[in-house]
């Protein structure tokens, strides 16, 4: 299982790549593996305001339907439209082309609640 060291992580198995005031969000390798084959992703809309801990998206797999909880607060500034036709990217490339959405962060302090790669490894027992 891959856990890139340059990302931050939520306890709900999402990764966050911070780039200035924006961040890209996706599901972790651990989470996609637990979900099984992902067949559908319902993403937020550009312009949506989201709060940390709120349901922001939904991922449907061969095993279940799972809510995706926002790891950080802000305004959605982009979504991965490739997932509409290719939701399997969440399985095959969760840290690359399988990202979910981009957000303009509104509260940088929420980053402090996210885990480092080492802390996430401990959480998932890797």
HUBELWO-V228439 format. One record per pair of residues at least 12 apart in sequence whose C-alpha atoms are under 7 Angstrom apart, sorted by the first residue. I is the first residue (numbers start at 0). J is the second residue. D is the distance in whole Angstrom. If there is no record, write none. Layout:
[[I | J | D] [I | J | D]]
This chain:
[[0 | 28 | 6] [0 | 29 | 6] [1 | 28 | 6] [2 | 116 | 6] [3 | 116 | 7] [4 | 116 | 5] [6 | 116 | 7] [7 | 113 | 6] [7 | 114 | 6] [7 | 115 | 5] [7 | 116 | 6] [8 | 113 | 5] [8 | 114 | 5] [8 | 115 | 6] [8 | 116 | 7] [8 | 119 | 6] [9 | 70 | 6] [9 | 113 | 5] [9 | 114 | 6] [12 | 26 | 6] [12 | 27 | 6] [12 | 30 | 6] [13 | 25 | 6] [13 | 26 | 4] [13 | 27 | 5] [14 | 26 | 6] [14 | 27 | 6] [20 | 103 | 6] [20 | 104 | 6] [21 | 101 | 7] [21 | 102 | 6] [21 | 103 | 4] [21 | 104 | 6] [22 | 101 | 6] [22 | 102 | 5] [22 | 103 | 7] [22 | 104 | 7] [23 | 100 | 6] [23 | 101 | 4] [23 | 102 | 6] [24 | 98 | 6] [24 | 99 | 6] [24 | 100 | 6] [24 | 101 | 6] [25 | 93 | 7] [25 | 94 | 7] [25 | 98 | 4] [25 | 99 | 5] [26 | 93 | 6] [27 | 93 | 6] [28 | 93 | 6] [31 | 89 | 7] [31 | 90 | 6] [34 | 60 | 6] [34 | 62 | 6] [35 | 60 | 6] [35 | 61 | 6] [35 | 62 | 6] [36 | 60 | 5] [36 | 61 | 5] [36 | 87 | 7] [36 | 90 | 7] [37 | 59 | 6] [37 | 60 | 4] [37 | 61 | 6] [37 | 86 | 6] [37 | 87 | 6] [37 | 89 | 7] [37 | 90 | 7] [38 | 59 | 6] [38 | 60 | 5] [38 | 61 | 7] [38 | 86 | 6] [38 | 87 | 6] [39 | 58 | 6] [39 | 59 | 5] [39 | 60 | 7] [39 | 86 | 6] [40 | 57 | 6] [40 | 58 | 5] [40 | 59 | 6] [40 | 82 | 7] [40 | 83 | 7] [40 | 86 | 6] [41 | 56 | 5] [41 | 57 | 5] [41 | 58 | 6] [42 | 56 | 5] [42 | 57 | 7] [42 | 78 | 7] [43 | 55 | 6] [43 | 56 | 6] [44 | 75 | 7] [45 | 75 | 5] [45 | 76 | 5] [45 | 77 | 6] [45 | 78 | 7] [46 | 74 | 6] [46 | 75 | 5] [46 | 76 | 6] [47 | 74 | 6] [47 | 75 | 5] [48 | 73 | 6] [48 | 74 | 4] [48 | 75 | 6] [49 | 72 | 5] [49 | 73 | 5] [49 | 74 | 6] [50 | 69 | 7] [50 | 71 | 6] [50 | 72 | 4] [50 | 73 | 7] [51 | 69 | 5] [51 | 70 | 5] [51 | 71 | 4] [51 | 72 | 5] [52 | 68 | 5] [52 | 69 | 5] [52 | 70 | 6] [53 | 68 | 5] [53 | 69 | 6] [54 | 66 | 6] [54 | 67 | 6] [54 | 68 | 4] [54 | 69 | 6] [55 | 67 | 6] [55 | 68 | 6] [55 | 69 | 6] [71 | 109 | 6] [71 | 110 | 7] [72 | 104 | 6] [72 | 105 | 6] [72 | 106 | 6] [73 | 102 | 6] [73 | 103 | 5] [73 | 104 | 4] [73 | 105 | 5] [74 | 102 | 5] [74 | 103 | 5] [74 | 104 | 7] [75 | 101 | 6] [75 | 102 | 4] [75 | 103 | 6] [76 | 101 | 6] [76 | 102 | 5] [76 | 103 | 6] [77 | 100 | 6] [77 | 101 | 5] [77 | 102 | 7] [78 | 99 | 6] [78 | 100 | 4] [78 | 101 | 6] [79 | 98 | 6] [79 | 99 | 5] [79 | 100 | 6]]
